[in-house]
Amino acid sequence: MTKTFLFYDIETSGLNPAFDQIIQFSAIRTDLSLNELERYEWMIRPNSDIIPSPTAMTIHRTTLTAWQQGEAELTVIQRIHALMNTPGTISLGYNTLGFDDEFLRFSFYRNLLTPYTHQYANSCGRADIYPITALYYLFHPSIFSWPIRNDKISLKLDAINELNKLVTGVAHTAIVDVEATIALAKNFMQHKDTWQYAIGYFDKEKDSERIQKLPNILGKKHAILVDGVFGASLNFCAPVLNLGTHYHFKNQSCWLRLDTENLSHSTLNDFVQHNWVINKKLAEPGFLLPPTAKYLQKLTEEKREILKKNIQWLENNPEILQVITQYYCDYTYPKHPNIAPEAALYEQGFWNNEQQQQSQQFHRAENSKKSAVIDRISHPLLKTLAIHALGRVDADLLSEEQREELATYWKKLKEHPEKIIDYKGKQKLSLAQALDEIQKLKVDATLDAEQKNIVQELEEWFFGLKCEDSD
């Protein structure tokens, strides 16, 4: 089987993967030497139940006119799913595991496609250039000029690209970001050993082997965790202690930061606010490095001193370490009732064989015949998702009964948007909130003429929707 990289990027209507949608998808497939094989660019038109964030639209500069020329979400998401599930595909981009991949999972889920198979099936897998960039900044800094923003090093893709002139084009345009990411990777590959080492972290067996080789303190593994999320002020890394495998999520391990001053303020009855624990999945960011002198020197002198004091403090307070371990390894997010169907991915679990077969029948049927397939779907949630998915293509394709169900949901969206929540309890953006956002953007002096036109276009659209709601 031939392995390939699929570098991709998305632009979205907002930041909530459960409720916002992908607008642009661009990808370039390469061989493992980063030679281009194919490229793809698709636009998805606005879903009928979407209220986009005006701020997001001004960032990637997608006009409403261009957006409305896109294709139906169901059509494009099926193509993306097929791309990522092509045998031997390693899908990756810049911060894709921190943002894009979750958007894709929810998009696959609400369109009745398997949300996880691109991660493991048919020799497929994932990677991310963002944490690799942090690794190179720390250990091969001469490879690029590193941009300074707000008096700090920035690892933002657009800033690195602009300073180093990797590719031309407008940042936050999906295909430009893909090209810039590949250009980054080509530079990284000049240091072949480091590249192979970094890519190895996205292999579960290698990541697990490296964790097993880490040394122990306090009877637990400890390491230097490298990840862009720590930011420039922490030099993109932090010392951590492995508390163990999560009791409920067996694919996650819990790591306690050892460089925070508040840690030693913990008591048996008051420790949560004094700790920072990171849940890490195998083959996902960040990178756990052994705490040797080479890697410890990337911590500031102040952080190294705090590290020593915290290790000593934990040695003297084993009972507090035990309760910290028990709490974080047992912690789960609160459950929220009445989660919207599109937001129930993590509540639902995997579909069984019968439900997967019914989903496949839905996709194989012509759009004009999908309504009849929906009537044969036995699981209520799966059936609801199918009605919503087809309704976004064209509500007239639904039966009268199915249209009534969809109309009831859309009415709830308009009249009680506060009741449409995701698995974290966050609300779907309402029309009123979007209009408030518009008013703030209209007085934002940093917007250029193109962005102001986007805001104006969106305002007119939103007012049109408001008038429809009033009728």
C-alpha positions in Angstrom: 0.0 0.0 0.0 1.3 3.4 -1.0 1.4 5.9 1.8 0.6 9.6 1.1 0.2 12.8 2.9 -3.0 14.8 2.5 -2.2 18.4 3.6 -5.5 20.2 4.2 -7.0 23.4 5.6 -10.5 24.6 6.3 -12.2 27.9 6.8 -15.3 27.9 8.9 -18.4 30.0 9.8 -17.3 30.2 13.4 -15.4 28.3 16.2 -18.0 25.8 17.4 -17.5 22.4 15.6 -21.0 21.2 16.6 -22.9 24.1 15.2 -20.7 26.0 12.7 -19.9 24.6 9.3 -17.0 24.3 7.0 -17.0 27.0 4.3 -13.8 26.3 2.4 -11.9 23.0 2.1 -8.6 22.8 0.3 -6.1 19.9 0.2 -3.0 18.8 -1.6 -2.0 15.2 -1.7 1.7 14.5 -1.8 4.0 11.5 -1.6 6.1 11.1 1.5 8.8 13.3 -0.1 6.2 16.1 -0.4 5.9 15.9 -4.2 2.4 17.1 -5.2 0.1 14.4 -6.6 -3.3 16.1 -6.6 -5.1 19.1 -5.2 -8.7 19.8 -4.3 -10.7 23.0 -3.6 -14.3 23.1 -2.6 -16.8 25.6 -1.2 -19.8 24.7 0.8 -22.8 26.9 0.6 -24.5 28.2 3.8 -26.6 25.6 5.6 -30.2 26.6 6.1 -29.7 26.4 9.9 -26.5 28.4 10.1 -25.9 31.8 11.6 -22.2 32.6 10.9 -19.9 34.6 13.1 -19.3 37.9 11.4 -15.8 38.1 13.0 -14.9 34.7 11.5 -16.1 35.8 8.1 -13.9 38.9 8.2 -10.8 36.9 9.1 -10.9 34.5 6.2 -12.6 37.2 4.0 -15.2 35.0 2.4 -17.9 37.1 0.9 -21.5 36.0 1.2 -21.8 36.1 -2.6 -19.0 33.7 -3.1 -20.2 31.5 -0.2 -23.6 31.1 -1.7 -22.1 29.8 -4.9 -20.9 26.7 -3.0 -22.3 23.2 -3.2 -24.5 21.4 -0.6 -22.7 20.3 2.6 -23.8 16.7 2.2 -22.2 16.5 -1.2 -18.8 18.0 -0.3 -18.5 16.3 3.1 -18.9 12.9 1.4 -16.0 13.8 -0.9 -13.8 14.9 2.0 -14.6 11.8 3.9 -13.6 9.7 0.8 -10.3 11.6 0.5 -9.3 11.1 4.1 -10.3 7.5 4.1 -8.3 6.6 1.0 -6.1 3.8 2.1 -2.7 4.9 3.3 -3.6 8.5 3.8 -1.9 10.6 6.5 -4.1 13.7 6.9 -2.3 16.7 8.4 -2.1 20.5 8.3 -1.2 23.4 10.6 -3.0 23.0 14.0 -5.3 20.5 12.3 -5.4 18.3 15.5 -6.2 21.4 17.6 -9.0 22.7 15.4 -9.8 21.3 11.9 -10.0 17.6 12.7 -12.8 18.1 15.3 -14.7 20.2 12.7 -14.4 17.3 10.3 -15.5 14.7 12.9 -18.7 16.7 13.6 -19.3 17.3 9.9 -18.9 13.6 9.2 -21.2 12.7 12.1 -24.1 15.0 11.2 -23.9 13.8 7.6 -24.1 10.1 8.6 -20.5 9.3 7.8 -18.1 7.4 10.1 -16.3 10.2 12.2 -13.2 8.3 13.2 -12.1 5.9 10.5 -9.7 8.4 8.9 -7.7 8.2 12.1 -6.9 4.4 12.0 -8.7 2.3 9.4 -7.0 1.1 6.1 -3.5 2.3 7.3 -4.8 5.9 7.6 -3.6 8.3 10.2 -3.1 11.9 11.2 -0.3 14.3 12.0 0.1 18.1 12.7 2.8 20.5 11.6 2.1 23.0 14.4 3.7 21.1 17.3 6.5 20.1 14.9 7.1 23.8 14.3 7.5 24.3 18.1 10.0 21.5 18.2 12.1 23.0 15.4 11.9 26.4 17.0 13.4 25.0 20.2 16.1 22.8 18.6 16.7 24.0 15.1 15.9 27.7 15.4 18.2 28.7 12.5 15.8 27.0 10.0 13.6 30.2 9.8 13.4 33.8 10.8 10.9 33.7 13.7 8.3 36.5 13.7 7.8 38.8 16.7 4.2 39.8 17.6 3.4 41.8 20.7 7.0 41.5 21.8 6.9 37.7 21.7 7.8 34.9 19.2 4.8 33.9 17.2 4.3 30.5 15.7 1.2 31.6 13.7 1.4 30.2 10.2 0.6 33.5 8.5 3.3 35.3 10.5 5.9 32.7 9.6 4.9 32.7 6.0 4.9 36.5 5.7 8.4 36.9 7.3 10.0 34.1 5.4 8.1 34.5 2.1 7.3 30.8 1.8 4.4 31.3 -0.6 2.4 34.2 -1.9 -1.3 34.7 -1.5 -3.8 35.9 1.1 -3.5 34.3 4.6 -6.5 32.4 5.9 -7.4 31.4 2.4 -7.5 27.6 2.6 -5.3 26.7 -0.4 -2.7 29.3 0.6 -2.5 27.9 4.1 -2.0 24.4 2.7 0.8 25.6 0.4 2.5 27.4 3.2 2.2 24.3 5.5 3.9 22.2 2.8 6.6 24.8 2.4 7.2 24.6 6.1 7.4 20.8 6.0 9.9 20.9 3.1 12.2 23.0 5.2 11.8 20.7 8.2 12.7 17.7 6.0 16.1 19.2 5.4 16.8 17.9 9.0 15.9 14.3 8.1 16.5 12.8 11.5 14.5 15.4 13.4 11.7 15.2 10.9 11.5 11.4 11.3 11.6 11.7 15.0 8.8 14.3 15.1 6.6 12.4 12.7 7.1 9.3 14.9 5.1 11.0 17.7 2.0 10.5 15.5 2.5 6.7 15.6 0.8 5.2 18.6 3.3 2.4 19.0 6.3 4.8 18.9 4.6 7.3 21.1 3.8 4.6 23.7 7.4 3.2 23.5 8.9 6.6 24.1 6.6 7.2 27.1 7.6 3.8 28.6 11.3 4.8 28.3 10.8 8.1 30.3 12.5 8.1 33.8 10.6 8.0 37.0 10.3 10.4 39.9 7.9 9.9 42.8 7.1 6.5 41.2 5.7 8.2 38.1 7.0 9.0 34.6 8.1 12.6 34.1 9.0 14.5 30.9 9.2 17.9 29.1 6.0 18.4 27.1 6.5 20.4 23.9 3.4 22.0 22.4 2.6 25.3 20.7 -0.3 25.8 23.1 2.1 26.7 25.9 3.0 29.9 24.1 6.2 31.9 23.8 6.2 33.0 27.4 6.8 29.4 28.4 9.1 28.7 25.4 6.4 26.3 24.1 7.3 23.6 26.7 6.7 22.6 30.3 7.8 19.9 32.7 5.1 17.4 33.5 4.4 14.4 35.8 2.3 11.4 34.6 -0.6 10.9 37.0 -1.6 7.8 35.1 -4.2 6.6 32.6 -7.6 8.2 32.8 -10.1 5.9 34.6 -12.9 6.5 32.1 -11.1 7.5 28.9 -8.5 4.7 28.4 -7.0 6.4 25.4 -5.9 9.4 27.6 -3.2 9.9 30.2 -3.1 12.8 32.7 0.0 14.9 33.1 0.5 17.4 36.0 2.5 20.5 35.2 5.5 20.9 37.6 6.5 24.5 36.8 3.6 26.3 38.4 4.1 28.2 41.7 0.6 27.5 42.8 1.1 23.7 43.0 2.8 23.9 46.4 -0.2 25.9 47.7 -2.5 22.9 47.3 -4.2 21.4 50.3 -6.3 18.2 50.7 -9.5 20.4 50.6 -8.3 23.0 48.1 -6.2 21.8 45.2 -8.1 22.2 41.9 -7.5 25.9 41.5 -3.8 25.4 42.1 -3.1 22.8 39.4 -2.8 22.5 35.7 -3.4 19.0 34.3 -3.2 18.1 30.6 -5.0 15.1 29.1 -2.9 13.6 26.3 -3.9 11.0 23.8 -1.4 8.7 22.2 -0.2 9.9 18.8 -1.5 13.4 19.4 0.2 16.6 20.6 2.2 17.4 22.6 5.6 15.7 22.3 6.9 14.1 25.5 10.7 14.5 25.7 12.9 12.9 28.3 13.9 15.5 31.0 17.6 15.4 30.2 19.9 18.4 30.5 19.5 19.1 26.7 15.7 19.5 27.1 15.6 21.0 30.6 17.7 23.9 29.4 14.8 25.1 27.3 13.0 26.0 30.6 13.9 29.4 32.1 16.1 29.4 35.1 13.1 30.5 37.2 11.0 27.5 35.9 13.8 25.1 36.6 14.0 26.4 40.2 10.2 26.0 40.6 10.4 22.5 39.2 13.0 21.5 41.8 10.9 23.0 44.6 7.7 21.3 43.4 9.3 17.9 43.2 10.5 18.3 46.7 7.1 19.5 47.9 5.4 16.5 46.3 7.9 14.1 47.9 6.9 15.7 51.3 3.2 15.6 50.6 2.4 12.2 49.0 -1.2 12.3 50.3 -1.9 15.5 48.3 -0.4 14.0 45.2 -2.7 11.0 45.7 -5.9 13.2 45.8 -4.7 15.2 42.8 -4.2 12.0 40.9 -7.6 10.5 42.0 -9.4 13.7 41.0 -8.0 14.3 37.6 -7.9 10.7 36.5 -11.5 10.3 37.4 -12.7 13.7 36.1 -15.3 13.9 33.4 -17.1 16.9 32.0 -20.6 17.5 33.3 -23.4 16.0 31.3 -25.9 18.4 29.8 -29.5 17.4 29.1 -31.2 18.1 25.8 -28.1 18.3 23.6 -28.9 19.2 20.0 -28.8 16.2 17.7 -25.9 17.6 15.7 -23.9 18.1 18.9 -24.3 14.6 20.3 -21.3 13.0 18.7 -19.5 12.3 22.0 -22.7 11.2 23.8 -23.7 8.8 21.1 -20.7 6.5 20.8 -20.2 4.3 17.8 -23.1 3.3 15.5 -23.7 -0.5 15.5 -23.5 -2.5 12.3 -27.2 -2.1 11.5 -27.0 1.7 11.9 -23.9 1.8 9.7 -25.6 -0.2 7.0 -28.6 2.2 7.1 -26.3 5.2 6.9 -24.6 3.6 3.8 -28.0 3.0 2.2 -28.8 6.7 2.8 -25.7 7.7 1.0 -26.0 5.3 -1.9 -29.6 6.4 -2.7 -30.2 9.2 -5.2 -31.3 12.4 -3.4 -34.8 11.9 -4.8 -35.0 8.5 -3.1 -33.3 9.3 0.2 -36.6 10.2 1.9 -37.8 6.6 1.6 -34.5 5.3 3.0 -34.9 7.7 6.0 -38.3 6.1 6.8 -36.5 2.7 7.2 -33.9 4.0 9.7 -34.7 2.5 13.1 -32.6 4.6 15.5 -34.4 7.9 16.3 -31.2 10.1 16.5 -29.8 8.7 13.3 -33.1 9.3 11.6 -33.2 12.9 12.8 -29.7 13.5 11.5 -30.7 12.1 8.1 -33.8 14.4 7.9 -31.7 17.4 8.8 -28.9 16.4 6.4 -31.3 16.0 3.4 -33.2 19.1 4.5 -30.1 21.2 4.2 -29.7 20.0 0.6 -33.4 20.7 -0.3 -36.3 20.5 2.1 -38.6 19.6 -0.8 -36.8 16.2 -1.1 -38.4 15.2 2.3 -41.8 13.7 2.8 -44.5 15.8 4.4 -44.0 14.2 7.8 -40.2 14.6 7.6 -40.7 18.3 6.6 -42.9 18.9 9.6 -40.2 17.4 11.9 -37.6 19.6 10.3 -39.8 22.7 10.5 -40.4 22.1 14.2 -36.6 22.0 14.7 -36.0 25.2 12.7 -38.7 26.9 14.6 -37.0 26.1 17.9 -33.7 27.4 16.4 -35.4 30.8 15.7 -37.6 31.1 18.7 -35.5 29.5 21.4 -31.9 29.5 20.3 -30.8 29.4 24.0 -32.1 25.8 24.1 -29.9 24.6 21.3 -26.7 23.6 23.2 -23.7 21.4 22.5 -22.0 18.8 24.7 -20.2 21.5 26.7 -23.4 23.4 27.3 -22.5 26.2 24.8 -25.3 27.8 22.9 -25.7 27.9 19.1 -25.0 31.5 17.9 -28.3 33.3 17.5 -29.4 35.9 15.0 -29.6 38.5 17.8 -26.0 37.8 18.9 -24.7 37.9 15.3 -26.3 41.3 14.8 -24.7 42.6 18.0 -21.4 41.3 16.7 -22.0 43.2 13.5 -22.5 46.5 15.4 -19.1 46.1 17.1 -17.4 45.3 13.8 -18.9 48.4 12.2 -16.9 50.6 14.6 -13.7 48.5 14.4 -11.1 50.8 13.0 -8.8 47.9 12.1 -11.0 46.6 9.4 -10.1 47.4 5.8 -12.5 48.1 3.0 -12.9 44.5 1.9 -13.7 43.4 5.4 -16.2 46.3 5.9 -18.0 45.2 2.7 -18.2 41.7 4.1 -19.8 43.1 7.3 -22.2 45.2 5.3 -23.2 42.2 3.2 -23.8 40.1 6.2 -25.8 42.8 8.0 -28.2 43.0 5.0 -28.5 39.2 5.0 -29.2 39.0 8.8 -31.8 41.8 8.6 -33.5 39.8 5.8 -33.6 36.7 8.0 -35.0 38.8 10.9 -37.8 40.1 8.6 -38.6 36.5 7.6 -38.8 35.5 11.3 -41.3 38.4 11.9 -43.6 37.4 9.1 
